[in-house]
Amino acid sequence: GGVGSNVVPLITETQHCDIQDELQKTGHVVFIVERKHTRVATGFLKLLTEKNCADALMCPLDHRVPRIRVPLAECPPEFIKRPQDFSNTLFISRITSWPEFSPFALGQLSRSLGEAGDIEPETEAMLVGNGIDYEQFSAKALECLPKLPWSMSDEEVSRRHDFRDRCIFTIDPSTARDLDDALSCEKIGDDLYEVGVHIADVTHFVHEDTALDSEAQKRATSVYLVQKVIPMLPRQLCEHLCSLNPGEDKATFSVIWKMKGSGEIVDEWCGKSVIRSCVKLSYDHAQDMINDPEKKWSSDELPPLYGNHTIDKISTAVNMLHRLAKELRSQRFDNGALRIEKIKLSYKLDRDSGLPCGCFVYVYKDSNKLVEEFMLLANITVAHCIFDKFPDLAFLRRHFPPKTKMVDDLNVLCDNLSIELDTTTAGTLHESLNRYSGADSYSNGRYQVLMELASKPMVLAQYFCTADGTDNFNHYALNVPLYTHFTSPIRRYPDIIVHRLLAASLSVTPQIHMDGKRLCALAIHSNDKKTTAKKVSEQSTDLFFNIFVRECGPLLEEAMVMNILDQAADVILLRIGVVKRVYCNAVPLDTWSHDNDYGMQKLTLIWKADGYNPKPKKQVLEVFTIVKVFLVAGNKSPKKYSAILQRPEQDI
């Protein structure tokens, strides 16, 4: 059926399984309901040893994909004479068929990607192997967009709520070019504020059932790599037509709240609007304003300002938003929300080569939290709006509780480690995890390990349409009954669907064309694409770290043990949050032994004596043991690195 395909199995008999003598059903595929895999694979070419063979063998990087026989005539001419010259060259192949009794599929060789271990060939291999569409948008799709420069007609402006005189600004990473959300805040009375979230009105340009809509729907999400973005929509739209660039009139969908200083909402409004952002702030700019609310800014310390708004006015608005966001965040966690904090690694890239020349941990600041709180609030507000109007057609996002068996295993492990972790609810888990946070090296490491362990039982949140007949809409981590995605329509297709539903609920536009069945199918498709995009993004981060170790290593890193195996241990590198496995047979040991003492796993290592250490040394590894490891580039694979335990300086 192929990797990831939906299939119908025919169960033929029941056999005894060797594992614990359990019964296991066996069968074969009789029908493919939906082909999800593209049948395109990347990998390496090898010569077949058969005499007079007219084929070569393609060995895919993805081990779930079968090896593929491809015609020698499609291979480079030099490959037949000197196959060893191509041992590190990546190729693309497409499966055309798979004979029933053959161990190999049949296929066609498309082209060479380049050398394994190089950034661009490896990146393209990731995209191809995961079915990511990275081609240019079709001419038909681009014809759906107006020519640049574009301006909104007076007629269109008259149909929208006019916020162009408001002090509205964006807060984004300094390198962002697709600005799809903006914020505003004014004090309108004693302990009363009017707060606005303004989202790019992508549906003003992406109309239902057009070529552009179809291509965006297929992609479903932008894919974020370390060195670039594969956009869901054309750059003409992302960076110009829809991007909320300062000083430009932009079509938006706004959510406005009147709220008290405590965060209590007393009124809300949703509708189509037109805004003119007065400045493009980075998270660092906003953080500086939060850190020093009384600072007198000079004009050269910020990007250009537009309109009649002063720096002081903008700083005042940022600080009002910050205070309100702190209240909302505190209430959210008091009400039982959960946040699993993991380290996010970023890279400094060489301008000429594109290679990573440094890596650093992305710091999540108060300015990030400010934006996050109001985006969450907007998503929750819109979820209720569309569900109230379309209870059988709402496009929402839910998060199921973690897997019970894995939570039970986590509880047993924590009991053995004398860790008091309350997994009863999302809120109790969040509260008990935070009790183990600390500033010293050991507490920080333990906190990272617990976060990593707590994340393993979690399931991914999912899009769904209420037409699917289920009645469980709750979002476990946020602990809210209704949630959706509304705030990022430039990079997520589900947000476009939600914008259309919201417009229809407000009678701004007619009912959307899609029925419940179609929306349910789109929810499944969006989930698949989001999962794939997350996977590719993680692979890109891994690739760049592999290359960083290759270019700058060996590196010596402090780590903490998080799992013990028979002949190895999993450790988390404390500075960068990466999990690696260290093996006993990779270091000079006289002996090692594995023990399980009432559920407490441990490895006892006896290091050999050498010229620098005349006596053997004993080292005991348990969960939460701090160790040091060398990160060393691999010899066999140019994009793999190993973590190797450093010999302890003294007996442990």
N, C-alpha and C positions, 0 to 999 in steps of 0.2 A: 503494500500500500504506500510505502514511502514515509520518510520521517515527518511526523506531525500531522499526517493525514487522518481524517475521520473514516473509520472502516467498520464494516459489519462482519463479525467473526462467526464462523460456524463451529460450534463446539461438538467435537466428534467422540470423545471418550474421556474418562477420568483415569489418571495414572497416579501412582505413588511417587511423591517427590522425595529425593534423597535427604533434603533438609528437614530434620525433625520428623521424618516419615509422615509428612502432611499430604493430604490429597490435593492434586493440582489438575485443573481442567486443561485440556489441550485442544487445539483446533487449527483452522486455517482461514485466511481472509477470502470471502466470496464476493465482496462488492466494496468499491471505494465511494463513499458518500461525498467527500469533499477533498480535493487535492490541495494541500496547503504548502507543501514544499515545492520550490521552483524547478526541481530536478537539475539545478545547476550547482556544481561543486568546484572547490578549489583544492589543489594538492600538488603532488610531485609525480613525475613520470619515471617509470622503470621499464627496462627491456624484459620481455617474456623469454623464458628459456626454451620454449617449444621450437623445434626445427621448422624453418621456412614459415615462420609466423608472420602474418601481415599486420599484427596489432601490437600496440604497446599497452602497458598497464598504468592507469591513473589511480594513485592512492590518495583519496580525499583526506583533508585535515580533520573533518568531522567523522569520527569513527562510527557514527550511526549510518553513514552513507556507504553503500557497497563499493568495492573497487570496480573500476570501469575499464573495459577494453575499448581502446580508441584506435582508429586506423593509423598505421605508421606513416602513411602518405600525408597525414595532417600534422605530423610532428616536424620540428625543424630538421632540415637535411643533416646537420652536424650531429643530431642526437643519435642516429644509428651508429656512426663511427666512434663517437666519444660521449657515451651516455653519462660518464662521470662528470663531464663539464656542466651538466644540467641537474646535478644532484641537489642543488640548493635553489633551483628556479621554480617559482610557483606558476601553475597553469590553471586555466578555467576550462571545465568540460561540462557538457550537457548530456544527461542520460536520455537515451531515445527509447530503450526497451530493456527488459530483463527476462531473458529466457527462463522458463519454469524450473529447469533442473540444472541451471548454471550457477556457480558461485559468484560469477561476475556479471555485472550489468553491461550493456552495450551503450556506447555514446560517441559523441563527436567532440574533438578538441577545438576550443574556440580560439584561444590566444594565450600568450605568455603575459604574466603580470609583472615579472621582475624577480629580484633576489629576495628570498625569505630573510626576515630580520630588518629589512629596510622599511621605513615608515609607510610610504605610499602603497607599495605592493601589499604589505600586510593589512593596511586599512582597507584597500579594495577587496582583498580576500575576505575580510570580515563582512563587508557589506554584501558581497555576492553570496557568501555562504549562509547568510541570514535572510536573504531575500529582500534586502533594502533597495528601494528604487532610488538611485542617485543620478539618473539621467536628467537632462534638461527637460523642462516642461514643453509639451507639444505646442505647435503654432496655434492649434484650435483653442487650447487653454489660454494662451497669452492674448488671443483676440478678444477674450471676455473682459479684459481690463481696459480702462480708459488710457489714452496716451498721456505721457508726462510732458509738461507740467499740467497738473489737474487742480481744479478748485471747485468747491461746492457751490451749487447754484443757489440763488436767493430763494427760490421756491422750496428747495430742500431744507435750507436753514429755517424757513418759516414753519416747517413741520416738526421742528425739534425744539427742545428746551435750550435756551441760549445761556451757556455758562462762560462765554468768552471773556467776560470782565472779571471772573473769579480768579483768585490766586491758586492756580492749579499747577502741579509740577510732577515730574516723574522721578523715581528713585530706582536705579538699576546698577548692575555692574558697570564699571567704567568703560568696558569694551562693547557694551550692548549697542546693537543697531536696530533691533526690532522692539520698539517700546510699545507694549500693548496695554499698559495700565498706568493710570495717574491718580493722584490723591489731592484732596483739598480739605481744609478745616477752618471754620470761622466760629468765633464765640458770638452767639446771638442773644444771650441773656445771662442772667445770674445763674451760674452753674449749668448752662445749656450751650451745647455746641452743635453745629451742623457739619457733618463729615460726609465727604463724597468719595466714592470709588468710581473712576471713569475708565471704561474698557473700550478698546478699539472696536468699532462696528464693522467687523470683517464681512458680515452678511450684506452690507450695503454694496459690496463689490463681488462677493461670491454668491451668486444666485443659485437656487436649487435647480437640479437637473440640467446643469450646463457642463461643458467639457472641463472647465476649471474645477467645478464642484466634484466631478467624478474623479479627477486625478488627486485632489486633496483627500477625498474619501478613501481612496485606495492606500495612500500613504499613511493617513490617520494621525500621524504625529511627526514632528521634527525629531531628528536624531542628533544628539550632541556628542561629538567626538572631542578629543583634547585639542586638536588643531583646527577644527572647522565644524560647521553645522550643515547637515543635510536637511534643507527646509521642507516643510509640508506645503508651503505656498511659494509662488515666485517671488524673488527678491524685490522686484518692482513693487509688489504689494506689501511685503514684510517691512521693507526699509523706507518706503516712500509714501504710498497711498494710505496705508493704515497706521504706520508708526507715528506715535504721538510726539512728533518732533516739536521743539519749542518754537513759538512764534508763528505756527501754522494752524489754520482752522482745520479741525479734524472731526469726523463723524464718530460719535461714541455712544455707548450704552451706559447709563449712569445709575448707580444705586446711592441714594442719599438718606442718611439717618439724622434725626435729631436725638441727641443723647446727653445724659447728665455726665458730670465728671466721674461718677462711679461706674460708667459704662452702661447704665440702664437706658434702653432704647425707648423713646416716648412716641416716635413717629418714623415712618419710612416711606420712600418713594422710589419707584423704578421707571425708567423711560429712556427714549432715544434723545440724544442731546448733541450739541456742538460745543467744543472747547478750544481754547488756545493756551497751551502750556506756556508757562513763563520761564521755565528753566529746566535743564536736564541735569539733575543731581546724581552723583554716584553714591553708593552706600557709605563711602568714606566721607563725602561732603556732609551727608545727613548725620553721620556719627559725630563728626566734629561739632556740629550744631548742638547735638544732644550733650556732648561732653562739656561744652562751654556755652550755655544759653545766653550769657551776657556779652559774648565776644562781639566787638565791632569789626565787621568784615570789610575788607577793601575789595574793590571790583575785580582785581586781578587774581583773587583767591578762589573764585567760582567761575563756572562757564558763563557765557553771555546771558544777560537777563533780557526779557522781552515784556512789553507792556508797561504799566505804571506801578509795578510792584517792586518794593525795595527788598534788599537782602534781609533787613531786620524783620520785615513782614513774613518772608519765607521761613526764616529761622523760628519765628514765633509759632507759625503753623506746624512746622516739623516737631517742635517741642510739645505742642498741644496734642498732636497725634501720638507722640511717644508716651505721654502720661495716660492717655486713654487706652493705648495698646497694652500698657502694663496692667491696667485694671482688667481689661478683657482677658488677657493671658492668665492672670492670677485666678480669675473666676473660672476659666476654662479648665485649668488643672484642679482647682478645688471641686469642680463638678465631675471629675473622673476621667479626664483625657490622659492620653499616654503619648510620650515622645521617646523613641529609641534614638539616642544620639550616637552617630558614628562619624569618625574622622573622614573628612573629604580632602583628597589630595589634589593639589594643583601644580602646574609646571611652569617654569620659565623656559622659553624656547629660544634657541639661537636664531637671530634674524636671518642669517645667510643659509644655514644648513637645515633649519627646522628641527634640529635635534634638541632633546631636553638637556639644559645645562644647569638646572637646579630644580628642586621640588620643595613645596611648602604646604603646610596645612591651612586650608581655607578657614578663616576665623568668622564664626557666626556672631555678628554684633547685634546691639540693640536696634540698629537701623534695619537690619534684616528682619528682626522679630516684629518691628513696627509694620512693615509691609505685609509680612505673613499674616498677622492678626486680622488686618482689614480685608485681605483677599479671602481668608477663611470665612469671615463674617458675610462678605458679599456672596460667596458660594452657598452658604447656608440660607441666606435670605432668598436668593433666586430659587433654590431647591423648593422652598415652601411655596413660592409664587406659582411655579409651573405645576407642582403637585396639586395645589388647591384648584387650579383651573382644569388640569388634565390628569385626574387621578389614575386613569387607565392608559396614559400615553407618556407620562413623565420619564425623562431620561436622567437617571440618577447614578450615584456612585455609592457602593456599600463596601463594608469591610467586615468579614466574618471573624469570629473569635479564633484564637490560635488552636492548632491541632491538639486535641485532648491528650493523646498518648505521649506526644513530645513534651507537653507541659508537665505531665506526671513524671516523666524521666528527669526534667529540669528540677522539679521539686525534690526528687530523691537525691540528685547530685548536690543541690544546695544544702539539704539536710546533712549530708555527709561532710560538707565543707563548713558546716556551722554558719551558713549564710541564711538569714531570715528573709526569704522572698515570698511575698504574698501575691499569688497569681489569681486570686479570686475574681478580680475585675481589672480592667485597664487602669483605672485610677489607683487601686491598691498596688499594682505592679509598678506603676510610675513612682509612687511615693516610696516604696521599699527600695527600688533601684537607686533613687536619689540619696538615700541614707548612706550609701557606700561611696559617694563622691568625695574626693579629697584632693588637696594640692600636692602632697608629697608623691614621690615616684611610685611607691607601693600602692597607695590608695588610688592614684590615677590609673595604674595598670589593672588593679582589681575591678575598678569601675568599667574600664574598656572590655575586660573579659566578660563581666556580667552582662553588659549591653550586647555583646556578640552572642552569648549563649541565649539571652532572652529573645533575640531576633530570629533564632532558628525555628521555633514553632510557629512563627507568624505566617499568615497567608497574605497574598497580595490583594489589595483593594480591587474592586471590579466595577466596570460600568454595567448597567442593566436598564431595561425598560420595564416599567410597571405592568406592561402588557404580558409579561412572561408568567403571570399568575402567582408568583411567590409573594409572601407577605412580610418577609424579613428585609427591611430597608435600612436597618441600623448600621452606623459606622462605628466599629469597635474602638479604634484608636482615638477618634475624636469624641466618642461617646455622645453622638447626636442622632436623632431619629431620622433626619433627612439631610442629604448632602449631595452636591453635584459639582461639576466643573464649569465655570462661567468666565473666569478671569484671564484665560490665555488662548483666545481663538486664533491667534496667528500661528501657534505651534501645536494645537490639539483640535482634531476634528470634532470630538464630542462637545466642545465648547460652542462650536458653530451650530450644532443641533440644538443646544440649550438656548442659544441666542434666538433661534427661529421660534422655538416654543415660547420663550418669554415674550417676544414680539407679538405672537398670536394671542397669548394670554392677556395682553394689554390692548388687543384689537388694533395694534399698529399695522400689522400685516394680516393677510388671510391665514387660515389654518394651513399648516405645512402639509405637503403632499404625501409624506411617508406614513404608512399605517403601522400598527403595533408590531406586526410580524417583521417588517423591514427594519424597524428600530431595534428590535431584539437581535436581529442578525448583525446590525451595525455595532451593537454593544459587544458582541462576541469578537467581531473583527477588530474593534478598537482595543479590546483587552489583549488580543494576540499581538497586535502591532506595538502596543505600549510595553509588553513584556520583552519583545524582541529588541526594541529600542534601548531598554534598560540594559539588556544583556550586551549589546554592541557597545554601549557607552562604557560599561565596566571592562569589556575586552580592550577598548582603546586606552583606558587608564592603565590597565595591566601591561599593554604593549609598551607604553611610554616609560613605565617604571622599569621594565626589562631592559629597555635601551639605555635608560639612565644608569642602571647598574653596570651595563656593558661599557658605557662611555666614561663613567666616573668612579667605578668600583675598583677593588673590593671596598665595601662599606661595613663598618662595625656599628651595630645597632643594639640598644637595650630592648629586651623582649620579656614577655611574661607567658608562662605555660598556661594553656587553656584546655588542653585535652591530652590524655595519656593513652598511647597504644602499646601493643606488645613490643615493638622494636623502633618506635618513633614517638614524637610528641608534636602537637600543634602549638605554635607560639604566635602571639600577636606582637608585632613590632610597635612599641609604645609611641614613638615619635610620629609615625605615619599611619598607624591603624591597619596595616597589611597583615593578613594571616598567612603563615608559611609552616610547612612541615619540616622538622629536623629529624634526621635518621641516625640511629646508633652506628650503623656500619659505615658512615661517612667520616667518622673521626677515629683517632688511634686509641682504642680501648682494649684492655686485657679481657674484660668480661662485662656483660651487662645482664640485668635480670629484671623481670616484670613481676610486680606483686599486686594483689588485690586484697587489701586488708579492710574487711567490713565495708566494701564499697569505695574505699579510698585507693585509687590506682596510683602506682608510683613506679618509676624506673630508677634503678640503682646502677650507676655507671662507675667503673673502675678505669681511670685513665692510665695509660702506659707511662712508665718513666722514660725520659729522653734526656738529651744533652743539657737542657735548661732546667729540667725538673727531675732530680735524681731518684725521687720516690714516686710510686703510683699515687694517684689522688682519687678520692671517692667523691661522687656527686650524686645527690638524690633529686630527682625531678618529680614534682607534684603540681597539681593545679595551683596557680598563684606563685609558683617559684619564679624569681627574677633571674634571667640568664642573659648572656651576651652572645650574639650570633654574627658571623660574617656573611654578607651577601656577595656572592661570587657569580660572575657570568658563566654560563655553561659552555662546554667545548663542543658538544654534539649539536645542540640546537642554538642558533644565533639569537633566538628571542626568549630563551629560558634562563632563569638564574636559580641558584640554590641558596638555601640558608644552612649554614654549618655552625654547629655549636663551638663557642670558644672555650678552651680549657679554663676551668676556674683557677683563680689565683691562689686560692687556699681551699683546704678540705671543707666540704659543705655537709 
